[in-house]
Amino acid sequence: MRNSTLMAVFLLLGLLCWAGLVYLMHSTYPDARAQFVFLAIWAGAMVLTAAPLSYLFYQRLGRSLGRSGDLARVLRQGLLLAIATGVMVGLQFLGFLRLGTALVLLFIAVLIEIAFALQEGVRH
């Protein structure tokens, strides 16, 4: 399967995850179980939406790392975004999220991605 076909499938699955989040928010009482399900669907939606967007961005502006390298890069970026935003949503559920905390989490995520990008630059 080509990467572009896989990204189209990811995008469709991401849209299904977003629809699932809307359904969950409108049909479930917000207890701890529903919040856990929300976080799981949120992480899936973020990965499945961010990966195709990142792939499109790198197809237009970035350099290719080869077929498997491009796929690994966009999945890594999607997972990194899902982890960062999932932690933020979890902190918000607990009432601990502040602007400074969110900015620090985003800064850490960007630093991790810069480290991976530098490592890719050394290998290629």
N, C-alpha and C positions, 0 to 999 in steps of 0.2 A: 504494500500500500504506500502510495506517495505521501510525503509530508503534508502537502496542501490538502489532500483528501482527509488525512487524519485530523488536520486542524479544523476542517469543516465539520467533521463528526464531533470534535471537542466543543465547537461553538454551539452546535445543536444540543448536545448534552448539557452545556452550560446554561442555555436558555431554559431547558427543562428544570435544572436546579433552581434557577431564579423563580420560575413559576411555582416550584415546590415551596420555596420560601414564602412567597405571597400567600399560597394556600395555608401553610402552617401558621402564619401570623394572623390570618383571618378566621381560622377554625379551631384553634387550640388555646386553652387557658395557659398563661405564661408561668408554668411551674418549672421546677428544676429539670424534669425530664424533657420538656419542650425546649428549654434553653440549650440542653445538650444536643438535641436533634437539630436545633437551629444552627449551632456551631458546626456540626458535621456537614450539613447541607451548605452552609456558608463557605466552608473550606473547599468543598467540591465545586461550588459555583465560581469561586475566585480562581482556582486552578484552571478550570475548563473555559473560563472567559479570558483570563490574562494570557494564557499560552498562545491562542490564535492571534491575539492583538500584538503580542511580542513578536511572533513569527512574521506577521505582516510588516511590522516596523523594521525588522532586520532584513526582510526581503527587499524593502525599498531603500533603506539607508545604510545598513550594516554590511559587514563582510561575511561571506559564507564560511562555515567551519566544516562543510561537508554535510551529507545527508543526516548521519547519526549525530554529528556535533551540533547541528542546528536544532534538532529535536531535543537533545539533552539540555541545551541552553534555555530553550523556551520553557521546558518543563521545570527546570531548576528555578527560573524566574517566577513562574506561576506558583510553585510550591513556596518560595520565599515570600511572595505577596500574601498567599493564603495563611501562612504561619503568622506573619506580622499583623495582618488584619484580624485573624482569629484571636490572637492574644489581646488585641485592642478591644474586640467585642466582648471577650470574656471578662476583661477588666471593667468594661462598662457595665456588664451584668452585675458585677460585684460592687460597683460604685466607686472603683478606685482609679478610673481613667481620668487623667487631667491632660491639658494641652502639652505640658512639658513631657509627660510620660509618653504620649503619642509621638512627639517629635523625636525623643530619644530612641524609641523603637524603630521609627522610620530611618533614622540616621544609622542605626546598627544594621538594618536590612540593606541599606545602600552601601555601607562599608563591606558587607559580606559579598555583595554582587561585584563591587569594584575588585575585591581580592580574587574572585573567580575570573573576572575579565582579564586581570593582569596575568593570572596563571595561564589562561588560554593564549594570551599574547606571547608568552614565553615558549609555549609548545608549538605555535604556528608561526 
